[in-house]
Amino acid sequence: MMLMMVIFAVIFAGGLYAIRVPAVQADLDVLLGNNFVAGSDDGSGHLAHIVFIMFTLTSPLLLAGVLSMGLSAWRWFQRQA
């Protein structure tokens, strides 16, 4: 149960971060049919947009790796005792 809470907390934290990225806000405006006005593109949100996409794609793999390593370490310590 605690693991589920941690997973959902990380997912929602990533969503909160995404809402603050201007490029994601523009994508959501277009998706929801809101009036989208293209502002000046100074490139300030592109790095954050790329980081968010990479986090979204790699977070399940990283979480699986951490859980696997944790269980392996736990089993190793149990065998030593």
N, CA, C and O atoms as a Maestro MAE file, in Angstrom:
{
 s_m_m2io_version
 :::
 2.0.0
}

f_m_ct {
 s_m_title
 :::
 protein
 m_atom[324] {
  # First column is atom index #
  i_m_mmod_type
  r_m_x_coord
  r_m_y_coord
  r_m_z_coord
  i_m_residue_number
  s_m_chain_name
  s_m_pdb_residue_name
  s_m_pdb_atom_name
  i_m_atomic_number
  :::
  1 25 0.825 -1.189 0.000 1 A "MET " " N  " 7
  2 3 0.000 0.000 0.000 1 A "MET " " CA " 6
  3 2 0.877 1.263 0.000 1 A "MET " " C  " 6
  4 15 0.592 2.240 -0.693 1 A "MET " " O  " 8
  5 25 1.935 1.208 0.790 2 A "MET " " N  " 7
  6 3 2.837 2.357 0.843 2 A "MET " " CA " 6
  7 2 3.521 2.571 -0.505 2 A "MET " " C  " 6
  8 15 3.725 3.709 -0.929 2 A "MET " " O  " 8
  9 25 3.871 1.478 -1.174 3 A "LEU " " N  " 7
  10 3 4.506 1.582 -2.477 3 A "LEU " " CA " 6
  11 2 3.570 2.239 -3.480 3 A "LEU " " C  " 6
  12 15 4.004 3.059 -4.289 3 A "LEU " " O  " 8
  13 25 2.298 1.889 -3.436 4 A "MET " " N  " 7
  14 3 1.311 2.514 -4.331 4 A "MET " " CA " 6
  15 2 1.228 4.018 -4.068 4 A "MET " " C  " 6
  16 15 1.129 4.809 -5.006 4 A "MET " " O  " 8
  17 25 1.268 4.407 -2.809 5 A "MET " " N  " 7
  18 3 1.214 5.832 -2.474 5 A "MET " " CA " 6
  19 2 2.446 6.555 -3.001 5 A "MET " " C  " 6
  20 15 2.341 7.676 -3.497 5 A "MET " " O  " 8
  21 25 3.606 5.927 -2.899 6 A "VAL " " N  " 7
  22 3 4.839 6.545 -3.402 6 A "VAL " " CA " 6
  23 2 4.771 6.692 -4.912 6 A "VAL " " C  " 6
  24 15 5.145 7.731 -5.455 6 A "VAL " " O  " 8
  25 25 4.291 5.650 -5.598 7 A "ILE " " N  " 7
  26 3 4.197 5.703 -7.055 7 A "ILE " " CA " 6
  27 2 3.255 6.813 -7.490 7 A "ILE " " C  " 6
  28 15 3.597 7.601 -8.373 7 A "ILE " " O  " 8
  29 25 2.070 6.891 -6.884 8 A "PHE " " N  " 7
  30 3 1.125 7.941 -7.255 8 A "PHE " " CA " 6
  31 2 1.647 9.330 -6.902 8 A "PHE " " C  " 6
  32 15 1.384 10.288 -7.628 8 A "PHE " " O  " 8
  33 25 2.381 9.452 -5.798 9 A "ALA " " N  " 7
  34 3 2.949 10.746 -5.435 9 A "ALA " " CA " 6
  35 2 3.957 11.208 -6.480 9 A "ALA " " C  " 6
  36 15 3.986 12.385 -6.839 9 A "ALA " " O  " 8
  37 25 4.782 10.287 -6.968 10 A "VAL " " N  " 7
  38 3 5.758 10.641 -7.996 10 A "VAL " " CA " 6
  39 2 5.063 11.013 -9.300 10 A "VAL " " C  " 6
  40 15 5.475 11.957 -9.974 10 A "VAL " " O  " 8
  41 25 4.010 10.277 -9.661 11 A "ILE " " N  " 7
  42 3 3.274 10.582 -10.886 11 A "ILE " " CA " 6
  43 2 2.639 11.965 -10.797 11 A "ILE " " C  " 6
  44 15 2.734 12.751 -11.740 11 A "ILE " " O  " 8
  45 25 1.995 12.268 -9.680 12 A "PHE " " N  " 7
  46 3 1.354 13.572 -9.554 12 A "PHE " " CA " 6
  47 2 2.376 14.705 -9.431 12 A "PHE " " C  " 6
  48 15 2.117 15.820 -9.882 12 A "PHE " " O  " 8
  49 25 3.522 14.432 -8.832 13 A "ALA " " N  " 7
  50 3 4.576 15.456 -8.780 13 A "ALA " " CA " 6
  51 2 5.073 15.762 -10.189 13 A "ALA " " C  " 6
  52 15 5.327 16.920 -10.522 13 A "ALA " " O  " 8
  53 25 5.212 14.729 -11.015 14 A "GLY " " N  " 7
  54 3 5.591 14.950 -12.412 14 A "GLY " " CA " 6
  55 2 4.531 15.728 -13.166 14 A "GLY " " C  " 6
  56 15 4.859 16.577 -13.994 14 A "GLY " " O  " 8
  57 25 3.257 15.450 -12.889 15 A "GLY " " N  " 7
  58 3 2.171 16.208 -13.518 15 A "GLY " " CA " 6
  59 2 2.165 17.659 -13.086 15 A "GLY " " C  " 6
  60 15 1.929 18.553 -13.898 15 A "GLY " " O  " 8
  61 25 2.426 17.898 -11.805 16 A "LEU " " N  " 7
  62 3 2.497 19.281 -11.319 16 A "LEU " " CA " 6
  63 2 3.650 20.025 -11.978 16 A "LEU " " C  " 6
  64 15 3.524 21.198 -12.329 16 A "LEU " " O  " 8
  65 25 4.769 19.338 -12.140 17 A "TYR " " N  " 7
  66 3 5.907 19.953 -12.823 17 A "TYR " " CA " 6
  67 2 5.565 20.255 -14.279 17 A "TYR " " C  " 6
  68 15 5.959 21.291 -14.814 17 A "TYR " " O  " 8
  69 25 4.833 19.350 -14.914 18 A "ALA " " N  " 7
  70 3 4.483 19.532 -16.327 18 A "ALA " " CA " 6
  71 2 3.565 20.719 -16.525 18 A "ALA " " C  " 6
  72 15 3.663 21.412 -17.538 18 A "ALA " " O  " 8
  73 25 2.685 20.964 -15.592 19 A "ILE " " N  " 7
  74 3 1.748 22.084 -15.738 19 A "ILE " " CA " 6
  75 2 2.502 23.415 -15.765 19 A "ILE " " C  " 6
  76 15 2.033 24.377 -16.374 19 A "ILE " " O  " 8
  77 25 3.646 23.476 -15.121 20 A "ARG " " N  " 7
  78 3 4.414 24.722 -15.057 20 A "ARG " " CA " 6
  79 2 5.266 24.971 -16.299 20 A "ARG " " C  " 6
  80 15 5.769 26.080 -16.483 20 A "ARG " " O  " 8
  81 25 5.437 23.973 -17.145 21 A "VAL " " N  " 7
  82 3 6.270 24.115 -18.340 21 A "VAL " " CA " 6
  83 2 5.446 24.796 -19.437 21 A "VAL " " C  " 6
  84 15 4.375 24.301 -19.788 21 A "VAL " " O  " 8
  85 25 5.923 25.919 -19.984 22 A "PRO " " N  " 7
  86 3 5.136 26.646 -20.985 22 A "PRO " " CA " 6
  87 2 4.803 25.828 -22.227 22 A "PRO " " C  " 6
  88 15 3.712 25.970 -22.780 22 A "PRO " " O  " 8
  89 25 5.708 24.985 -22.670 23 A "ALA " " N  " 7
  90 3 5.433 24.191 -23.869 23 A "ALA " " CA " 6
  91 2 4.312 23.188 -23.611 23 A "ALA " " C  " 6
  92 15 3.500 22.930 -24.499 23 A "ALA " " O  " 8
  93 25 4.259 22.623 -22.414 24 A "VAL " " N  " 7
  94 3 3.191 21.692 -22.076 24 A "VAL " " CA " 6
  95 2 1.870 22.437 -21.923 24 A "VAL " " C  " 6
  96 15 0.825 21.924 -22.324 24 A "VAL " " O  " 8
  97 25 1.898 23.635 -21.351 25 A "GLN " " N  " 7
  98 3 0.687 24.443 -21.243 25 A "GLN " " CA " 6
  99 2 0.123 24.742 -22.618 25 A "GLN " " C  " 6
  100 15 -1.090 24.678 -22.819 25 A "GLN " " O  " 8
  101 25 0.984 25.067 -23.561 26 A "ALA " " N  " 7
  102 3 0.526 25.349 -24.925 26 A "ALA " " CA " 6
  103 2 -0.070 24.093 -25.554 26 A "ALA " " C  " 6
  104 15 -1.087 24.171 -26.243 26 A "ALA " " O  " 8
  105 25 0.554 22.932 -25.324 27 A "ASP " " N  " 7
  106 3 0.011 21.683 -25.861 27 A "ASP " " CA " 6
  107 2 -1.357 21.372 -25.267 27 A "ASP " " C  " 6
  108 15 -2.260 20.934 -25.979 27 A "ASP " " O  " 8
  109 25 -1.511 21.596 -23.962 28 A "LEU " " N  " 7
  110 3 -2.805 21.354 -23.326 28 A "LEU " " CA " 6
  111 2 -3.869 22.326 -23.816 28 A "LEU " " C  " 6
  112 15 -5.027 21.945 -23.985 28 A "LEU " " O  " 8
  113 25 -3.486 23.576 -24.045 29 A "ASP " " N  " 7
  114 3 -4.435 24.547 -24.585 29 A "ASP " " CA " 6
  115 2 -4.948 24.119 -25.945 29 A "ASP " " C  " 6
  116 15 -6.145 24.219 -26.216 29 A "ASP " " O  " 8
  117 25 -4.067 23.647 -26.795 30 A "VAL " " N  " 7
  118 3 -4.470 23.190 -28.124 30 A "VAL " " CA " 6
  119 2 -5.346 21.945 -28.010 30 A "VAL " " C  " 6
  120 15 -6.350 21.825 -28.713 30 A "VAL " " O  " 8
  121 25 -4.972 21.025 -27.135 31 A "LEU " " N  " 7
  122 3 -5.724 19.782 -26.963 31 A "LEU " " CA " 6
  123 2 -7.136 20.039 -26.449 31 A "LEU " " C  " 6
  124 15 -8.089 19.409 -26.907 31 A "LEU " " O  " 8
  125 25 -7.273 20.959 -25.503 32 A "LEU " " N  " 7
  126 3 -8.577 21.240 -24.915 32 A "LEU " " CA " 6
  127 2 -9.398 22.230 -25.716 32 A "LEU " " C  " 6
  128 15 -10.544 22.508 -25.364 32 A "LEU " " O  " 8
  129 25 -8.837 22.765 -26.783 33 A "GLY " " N  " 7
  130 3 -9.575 23.684 -27.640 33 A "GLY " " CA " 6
  131 2 -9.656 25.100 -27.109 33 A "GLY " " C  " 6
  132 15 -10.489 25.882 -27.566 33 A "GLY " " O  " 8
  133 25 -8.818 25.443 -26.162 34 A "ASN " " N  " 7
  134 3 -8.790 26.813 -25.648 34 A "ASN " " CA " 6
  135 2 -8.131 27.724 -26.669 34 A "ASN " " C  " 6
  136 15 -7.416 27.269 -27.561 34 A "ASN " " O  " 8
  137 25 -8.378 28.992 -26.526 35 A "ASN " " N  " 7
  138 3 -7.749 29.957 -27.430 35 A "ASN " " CA " 6
  139 2 -6.255 29.987 -27.132 35 A "ASN " " C  " 6
  140 15 -5.827 30.338 -26.033 35 A "ASN " " O  " 8
  141 25 -5.493 29.618 -28.119 36 A "PHE " " N  " 7
  142 3 -4.047 29.572 -27.963 36 A "PHE " " CA " 6
  143 2 -3.440 30.706 -28.745 36 A "PHE " " C  " 6
  144 15 -3.635 30.817 -29.955 36 A "PHE " " O  " 8
  145 25 -2.701 31.549 -28.052 37 A "VAL " " N  " 7
  146 3 -2.006 32.658 -28.696 37 A "VAL " " CA " 6
  147 2 -0.518 32.370 -28.607 37 A "VAL " " C  " 6
  148 15 0.043 32.263 -27.517 37 A "VAL " " O  " 8
  149 25 0.105 32.246 -29.751 38 A "ALA " " N  " 7
  150 3 1.536 31.967 -29.781 38 A "ALA " " CA " 6
  151 2 2.300 33.207 -29.350 38 A "ALA " " C  " 6
  152 15 2.210 34.263 -29.974 38 A "ALA " " O  " 8
  153 25 3.052 33.057 -28.272 39 A "GLY " " N  " 7
  154 3 3.862 34.156 -27.783 39 A "GLY " " CA " 6
  155 2 5.259 34.077 -28.357 39 A "GLY " " C  " 6
  156 15 5.540 33.292 -29.263 39 A "GLY " " O  " 8
  157 25 6.120 34.903 -27.813 40 A "SER " " N  " 7
  158 3 7.503 34.867 -28.277 40 A "SER " " CA " 6
  159 2 8.148 33.563 -27.817 40 A "SER " " C  " 6
  160 15 7.996 33.157 -26.665 40 A "SER " " O  " 8
  161 25 8.855 32.926 -28.707 41 A "ASP " " N  " 7
  162 3 9.498 31.656 -28.400 41 A "ASP " " CA " 6
  163 2 10.964 31.915 -28.104 41 A "ASP " " C  " 6
  164 15 11.797 31.976 -29.008 41 A "ASP " " O  " 8
  165 25 11.265 32.066 -26.817 42 A "ASP " " N  " 7
  166 3 12.646 32.333 -26.428 42 A "ASP " " CA " 6
  167 2 13.391 31.063 -26.056 42 A "ASP " " C  " 6
  168 15 14.580 31.115 -25.740 42 A "ASP " " O  " 8
  169 25 12.709 29.920 -26.088 43 A "GLY " " N  " 7
  170 3 13.359 28.645 -25.811 43 A "GLY " " CA " 6
  171 2 13.548 28.338 -24.340 43 A "GLY " " C  " 6
  172 15 14.238 27.376 -24.003 43 A "GLY " " O  " 8
  173 25 12.956 29.125 -23.453 44 A "SER " " N  " 7
  174 3 13.175 28.906 -22.027 44 A "SER " " CA " 6
  175 2 12.491 27.647 -21.519 44 A "SER " " C  " 6
  176 15 12.960 27.041 -20.555 44 A "SER " " O  " 8
  177 25 11.392 27.241 -22.147 45 A "GLY " " N  " 7
  178 3 10.677 26.074 -21.662 45 A "GLY " " CA " 6
  179 2 11.048 24.780 -22.348 45 A "GLY " " C  " 6
  180 15 10.561 23.717 -21.965 45 A "GLY " " O  " 8
  181 25 11.893 24.846 -23.347 46 A "HIS " " N  " 7
  182 3 12.200 23.638 -24.106 46 A "HIS " " CA " 6
  183 2 13.018 22.640 -23.303 46 A "HIS " " C  " 6
  184 15 12.774 21.437 -23.392 46 A "HIS " " O  " 8
  185 25 13.972 23.106 -22.529 47 A "LEU " " N  " 7
  186 3 14.769 22.193 -21.715 47 A "LEU " " CA " 6
  187 2 13.886 21.504 -20.677 47 A "LEU " " C  " 6
  188 15 13.999 20.297 -20.464 47 A "LEU " " O  " 8
  189 25 13.015 22.266 -20.036 48 A "ALA " " N  " 7
  190 3 12.117 21.679 -19.052 48 A "ALA " " CA " 6
  191 2 11.168 20.685 -19.705 48 A "ALA " " C  " 6
  192 15 10.845 19.656 -19.110 48 A "ALA " " O  " 8
  193 25 10.717 20.980 -20.922 49 A "HIS " " N  " 7
  194 3 9.833 20.077 -21.659 49 A "HIS " " CA " 6
  195 2 10.564 18.769 -21.973 49 A "HIS " " C  " 6
  196 15 9.988 17.693 -21.815 49 A "HIS " " O  " 8
  197 25 11.794 18.846 -22.405 50 A "ILE " " N  " 7
  198 3 12.574 17.650 -22.719 50 A "ILE " " CA " 6
  199 2 12.838 16.834 -21.460 50 A "ILE " " C  " 6
  200 15 12.749 15.606 -21.482 50 A "ILE " " O  " 8
  201 25 13.161 17.510 -20.368 51 A "VAL " " N  " 7
  202 3 13.410 16.808 -19.108 51 A "VAL " " CA " 6
  203 2 12.146 16.090 -18.648 51 A "VAL " " C  " 6
  204 15 12.218 14.953 -18.182 51 A "VAL " " O  " 8
  205 25 10.988 16.739 -18.771 52 A "PHE " " N  " 7
  206 3 9.745 16.102 -18.368 52 A "PHE " " CA " 6
  207 2 9.446 14.880 -19.225 52 A "PHE " " C  " 6
  208 15 9.045 13.842 -18.699 52 A "PHE " " O  " 8
  209 25 9.633 14.984 -20.525 53 A "ILE " " N  " 7
  210 3 9.369 13.840 -21.405 53 A "ILE " " CA " 6
  211 2 10.317 12.689 -21.078 53 A "ILE " " C  " 6
  212 15 9.891 11.535 -21.019 53 A "ILE " " O  " 8
  213 25 11.583 12.986 -20.867 54 A "MET " " N  " 7
  214 3 12.532 11.932 -20.531 54 A "MET " " CA " 6
  215 2 12.200 11.300 -19.173 54 A "MET " " C  " 6
  216 15 12.339 10.088 -19.004 54 A "MET " " O  " 8
  217 25 11.766 12.113 -18.209 55 A "PHE " " N  " 7
  218 3 11.361 11.585 -16.906 55 A "PHE " " CA " 6
  219 2 10.150 10.669 -17.058 55 A "PHE " " C  " 6
  220 15 10.091 9.604 -16.443 55 A "PHE " " O  " 8
  221 25 9.189 11.083 -17.874 56 A "THR " " N  " 7
  222 3 7.979 10.283 -18.073 56 A "THR " " CA " 6
  223 2 8.307 8.950 -18.725 56 A "THR " " C  " 6
  224 15 7.723 7.927 -18.368 56 A "THR " " O  " 8
  225 25 9.219 8.949 -19.660 57 A "LEU " " N  " 7
  226 3 9.551 7.718 -20.355 57 A "LEU " " CA " 6
  227 2 10.442 6.788 -19.537 57 A "LEU " " C  " 6
  228 15 10.339 5.567 -19.655 57 A "LEU " " O  " 8
  229 25 11.309 7.352 -18.716 58 A "THR " " N  " 7
  230 3 12.264 6.511 -18.000 58 A "THR " " CA " 6
  231 2 11.873 6.208 -16.556 58 A "THR " " C  " 6
  232 15 12.475 5.325 -15.945 58 A "THR " " O  " 8
  233 25 10.893 6.903 -15.989 59 A "SER " " N  " 7
  234 3 10.566 6.672 -14.585 59 A "SER " " CA " 6
  235 2 10.075 5.260 -14.301 59 A "SER " " C  " 6
  236 15 10.456 4.718 -13.263 59 A "SER " " O  " 8
  237 25 9.253 4.613 -15.142 60 A "PRO " " N  " 7
  238 3 8.889 3.221 -14.827 60 A "PRO " " CA " 6
  239 2 10.098 2.290 -14.826 60 A "PRO " " C  " 6
  240 15 10.184 1.387 -13.994 60 A "PRO " " O  " 8
  241 25 11.023 2.504 -15.742 61 A "LEU " " N  " 7
  242 3 12.221 1.669 -15.786 61 A "LEU " " CA " 6
  243 2 13.092 1.911 -14.558 61 A "LEU " " C  " 6
  244 15 13.609 0.963 -13.968 61 A "LEU " " O  " 8
  245 25 13.256 3.164 -14.173 62 A "LEU " " N  " 7
  246 3 14.052 3.466 -12.982 62 A "LEU " " CA " 6
  247 2 13.408 2.900 -11.726 62 A "LEU " " C  " 6
  248 15 14.100 2.357 -10.865 62 A "LEU " " O  " 8
  249 25 12.084 3.024 -11.615 63 A "LEU " " N  " 7
  250 3 11.387 2.493 -10.450 63 A "LEU " " CA " 6
  251 2 11.531 0.976 -10.381 63 A "LEU " " C  " 6
  252 15 11.769 0.428 -9.305 63 A "LEU " " O  " 8
  253 25 11.391 0.298 -11.504 64 A "ALA " " N  " 7
  254 3 11.560 -1.159 -11.534 64 A "ALA " " CA " 6
  255 2 12.983 -1.541 -11.148 64 A "ALA " " C  " 6
  256 15 13.182 -2.520 -10.427 64 A "ALA " " O  " 8
  257 25 13.972 -0.793 -11.612 65 A "GLY " " N  " 7
  258 3 15.354 -1.076 -11.259 65 A "GLY " " CA " 6
  259 2 15.629 -0.895 -9.778 65 A "GLY " " C  " 6
  260 15 16.317 -1.711 -9.165 65 A "GLY " " O  " 8
  261 25 15.095 0.173 -9.203 66 A "VAL " " N  " 7
  262 3 15.292 0.425 -7.778 66 A "VAL " " CA " 6
  263 2 14.623 -0.669 -6.945 66 A "VAL " " C  " 6
  264 15 15.209 -1.163 -5.981 66 A "VAL " " O  " 8
  265 25 13.396 -1.047 -7.316 67 A "LEU " " N  " 7
  266 3 12.702 -2.100 -6.583 67 A "LEU " " CA " 6
  267 2 13.439 -3.431 -6.701 67 A "LEU " " C  " 6
  268 15 13.552 -4.163 -5.717 67 A "LEU " " O  " 8
  269 25 13.939 -3.750 -7.882 68 A "SER " " N  " 7
  270 3 14.670 -4.992 -8.083 68 A "SER " " CA " 6
  271 2 15.954 -5.018 -7.259 68 A "SER " " C  " 6
  272 15 16.277 -6.025 -6.629 68 A "SER " " O  " 8
  273 25 16.674 -3.915 -7.270 69 A "MET " " N  " 7
  274 3 17.917 -3.848 -6.487 69 A "MET " " CA " 6
  275 2 17.627 -3.938 -4.993 69 A "MET " " C  " 6
  276 15 18.354 -4.596 -4.250 69 A "MET " " O  " 8
  277 25 16.560 -3.273 -4.559 70 A "GLY " " N  " 7
  278 3 16.189 -3.325 -3.146 70 A "GLY " " CA " 6
  279 2 15.814 -4.724 -2.699 70 A "GLY " " C  " 6
  280 15 16.235 -5.166 -1.629 70 A "GLY " " O  " 8
  281 25 15.028 -5.428 -3.504 71 A "LEU " " N  " 7
  282 3 14.657 -6.800 -3.159 71 A "LEU " " CA " 6
  283 2 15.860 -7.732 -3.194 71 A "LEU " " C  " 6
  284 15 15.984 -8.623 -2.353 71 A "LEU " " O  " 8
  285 25 16.743 -7.530 -4.160 72 A "SER " " N  " 7
  286 3 17.949 -8.365 -4.218 72 A "SER " " CA " 6
  287 2 18.824 -8.148 -2.992 72 A "SER " " C  " 6
  288 15 19.342 -9.108 -2.422 72 A "SER " " O  " 8
  289 25 18.990 -6.905 -2.586 73 A "ALA " " N  " 7
  290 3 19.790 -6.614 -1.392 73 A "ALA " " CA " 6
  291 2 19.137 -7.197 -0.140 73 A "ALA " " C  " 6
  292 15 19.825 -7.736 0.727 73 A "ALA " " O  " 8
  293 25 17.827 -7.091 -0.046 74 A "TRP " " N  " 7
  294 3 17.105 -7.628 1.109 74 A "TRP " " CA " 6
  295 2 17.278 -9.141 1.192 74 A "TRP " " C  " 6
  296 15 17.538 -9.675 2.271 74 A "TRP " " O  " 8
  297 25 17.135 -9.839 0.059 75 A "ARG " " N  " 7
  298 3 17.309 -11.286 0.052 75 A "ARG " " CA " 6
  299 2 18.756 -11.685 0.385 75 A "ARG " " C  " 6
  300 15 18.990 -12.688 1.059 75 A "ARG " " O  " 8
  301 25 19.710 -10.895 -0.090 76 A "TRP " " N  " 7
  302 3 21.114 -11.178 0.207 76 A "TRP " " CA " 6
  303 2 21.389 -11.058 1.697 76 A "TRP " " C  " 6
  304 15 22.074 -11.898 2.281 76 A "TRP " " O  " 8
  305 25 20.842 -9.992 2.318 77 A "PHE " " N  " 7
  306 3 21.025 -9.818 3.762 77 A "PHE " " CA " 6
  307 2 20.325 -10.915 4.554 77 A "PHE " " C  " 6
  308 15 20.815 -11.309 5.612 77 A "PHE " " O  " 8
  309 25 19.196 -11.416 4.071 78 A "GLN " " N  " 7
  310 3 18.505 -12.509 4.757 78 A "GLN " " CA " 6
  311 2 19.310 -13.801 4.685 78 A "GLN " " C  " 6
  312 15 19.321 -14.576 5.642 78 A "GLN " " O  " 8
  313 25 19.978 -14.039 3.571 79 A "ARG " " N  " 7
  314 3 20.791 -15.250 3.448 79 A "ARG " " CA " 6
  315 2 22.025 -15.178 4.362 79 A "ARG " " C  " 6
  316 15 22.493 -16.204 4.854 79 A "ARG " " O  " 8
  317 25 22.543 -13.979 4.583 80 A "GLN " " N  " 7
  318 3 23.729 -13.815 5.419 80 A "GLN " " CA " 6
  319 2 23.420 -14.050 6.884 80 A "GLN " " C  " 6
  320 15 24.306 -14.421 7.654 80 A "GLN " " O  " 8
  321 25 22.177 -13.838 7.276 81 A "ALA " " N  " 7
  322 3 21.806 -13.978 8.703 81 A "ALA " " CA " 6
  323 2 21.581 -15.403 9.108 81 A "ALA " " C  " 6
  324 15 21.266 -15.674 10.267 81 A "ALA " " O  " 8
  :::
 }
 m_bond[323] {
  # First column is bond index #
  i_m_from
  i_m_to
  i_m_order
  :::
  1 1 2 1
  2 2 3 1
  3 3 4 2
  4 3 5 1
  5 5 6 1
  6 6 7 1
  7 7 8 2
  8 7 9 1
  9 9 10 1
  10 10 11 1
  11 11 12 2
  12 11 13 1
  13 13 14 1
  14 14 15 1
  15 15 16 2
  16 15 17 1
  17 17 18 1
  18 18 19 1
  19 19 20 2
  20 19 21 1
  21 21 22 1
  22 22 23 1
  23 23 24 2
  24 23 25 1
  25 25 26 1
  26 26 27 1
  27 27 28 2
  28 27 29 1
  29 29 30 1
  30 30 31 1
  31 31 32 2
  32 31 33 1
  33 33 34 1
  34 34 35 1
  35 35 36 2
  36 35 37 1
  37 37 38 1
  38 38 39 1
  39 39 40 2
  40 39 41 1
  41 41 42 1
  42 42 43 1
  43 43 44 2
  44 43 45 1
  45 45 46 1
  46 46 47 1
  47 47 48 2
  48 47 49 1
  49 49 50 1
  50 50 51 1
  51 51 52 2
  52 51 53 1
  53 53 54 1
  54 54 55 1
  55 55 56 2
  56 55 57 1
  57 57 58 1
  58 58 59 1
  59 59 60 2
  60 59 61 1
  61 61 62 1
  62 62 63 1
  63 63 64 2
  64 63 65 1
  65 65 66 1
  66 66 67 1
  67 67 68 2
  68 67 69 1
  69 69 70 1
  70 70 71 1
  71 71 72 2
  72 71 73 1
  73 73 74 1
  74 74 75 1
  75 75 76 2
  76 75 77 1
  77 77 78 1
  78 78 79 1
  79 79 80 2
  80 79 81 1
  81 81 82 1
  82 82 83 1
  83 83 84 2
  84 83 85 1
  85 85 86 1
  86 86 87 1
  87 87 88 2
  88 87 89 1
  89 89 90 1
  90 90 91 1
  91 91 92 2
  92 91 93 1
  93 93 94 1
  94 94 95 1
  95 95 96 2
  96 95 97 1
  97 97 98 1
  98 98 99 1
  99 99 100 2
  100 99 101 1
  101 101 102 1
  102 102 103 1
  103 103 104 2
  104 103 105 1
  105 105 106 1
  106 106 107 1
  107 107 108 2
  108 107 109 1
  109 109 110 1
  110 110 111 1
  111 111 112 2
  112 111 113 1
  113 113 114 1
  114 114 115 1
  115 115 116 2
  116 115 117 1
  117 117 118 1
  118 118 119 1
  119 119 120 2
  120 119 121 1
  121 121 122 1
  122 122 123 1
  123 123 124 2
  124 123 125 1
  125 125 126 1
  126 126 127 1
  127 127 128 2
  128 127 129 1
  129 129 130 1
  130 130 131 1
  131 131 132 2
  132 131 133 1
  133 133 134 1
  134 134 135 1
  135 135 136 2
  136 135 137 1
  137 137 138 1
  138 138 139 1
  139 139 140 2
  140 139 141 1
  141 141 142 1
  142 142 143 1
  143 143 144 2
  144 143 145 1
  145 145 146 1
  146 146 147 1
  147 147 148 2
  148 147 149 1
  149 149 150 1
  150 150 151 1
  151 151 152 2
  152 151 153 1
  153 153 154 1
  154 154 155 1
  155 155 156 2
  156 155 157 1
  157 157 158 1
  158 158 159 1
  159 159 160 2
  160 159 161 1
  161 161 162 1
  162 162 163 1
  163 163 164 2
  164 163 165 1
  165 165 166 1
  166 166 167 1
  167 167 168 2
  168 167 169 1
  169 169 170 1
  170 170 171 1
  171 171 172 2
  172 171 173 1
  173 173 174 1
  174 174 175 1
  175 175 176 2
  176 175 177 1
  177 177 178 1
  178 178 179 1
  179 179 180 2
  180 179 181 1
  181 181 182 1
  182 182 183 1
  183 183 184 2
  184 183 185 1
  185 185 186 1
  186 186 187 1
  187 187 188 2
  188 187 189 1
  189 189 190 1
  190 190 191 1
  191 191 192 2
  192 191 193 1
  193 193 194 1
  194 194 195 1
  195 195 196 2
  196 195 197 1
  197 197 198 1
  198 198 199 1
  199 199 200 2
  200 199 201 1
  201 201 202 1
  202 202 203 1
  203 203 204 2
  204 203 205 1
  205 205 206 1
  206 206 207 1
  207 207 208 2
  208 207 209 1
  209 209 210 1
  210 210 211 1
  211 211 212 2
  212 211 213 1
  213 213 214 1
  214 214 215 1
  215 215 216 2
  216 215 217 1
  217 217 218 1
  218 218 219 1
  219 219 220 2
  220 219 221 1
  221 221 222 1
  222 222 223 1
  223 223 224 2
  224 223 225 1
  225 225 226 1
  226 226 227 1
  227 227 228 2
  228 227 229 1
  229 229 230 1
  230 230 231 1
  231 231 232 2
  232 231 233 1
  233 233 234 1
  234 234 235 1
  235 235 236 2
  236 235 237 1
  237 237 238 1
  238 238 239 1
  239 239 240 2
  240 239 241 1
  241 241 242 1
  242 242 243 1
  243 243 244 2
  244 243 245 1
  245 245 246 1
  246 246 247 1
  247 247 248 2
  248 247 249 1
  249 249 250 1
  250 250 251 1
  251 251 252 2
  252 251 253 1
  253 253 254 1
  254 254 255 1
  255 255 256 2
  256 255 257 1
  257 257 258 1
  258 258 259 1
  259 259 260 2
  260 259 261 1
  261 261 262 1
  262 262 263 1
  263 263 264 2
  264 263 265 1
  265 265 266 1
  266 266 267 1
  267 267 268 2
  268 267 269 1
  269 269 270 1
  270 270 271 1
  271 271 272 2
  272 271 273 1
  273 273 274 1
  274 274 275 1
  275 275 276 2
  276 275 277 1
  277 277 278 1
  278 278 279 1
  279 279 280 2
  280 279 281 1
  281 281 282 1
  282 282 283 1
  283 283 284 2
  284 283 285 1
  285 285 286 1
  286 286 287 1
  287 287 288 2
  288 287 289 1
  289 289 290 1
  290 290 291 1
  291 291 292 2
  292 291 293 1
  293 293 294 1
  294 294 295 1
  295 295 296 2
  296 295 297 1
  297 297 298 1
  298 298 299 1
  299 299 300 2
  300 299 301 1
  301 301 302 1
  302 302 303 1
  303 303 304 2
  304 303 305 1
  305 305 306 1
  306 306 307 1
  307 307 308 2
  308 307 309 1
  309 309 310 1
  310 310 311 1
  311 311 312 2
  312 311 313 1
  313 313 314 1
  314 314 315 1
  315 315 316 2
  316 315 317 1
  317 317 318 1
  318 318 319 1
  319 319 320 2
  320 319 321 1
  321 321 322 1
  322 322 323 1
  323 323 324 2
  :::
 }
}
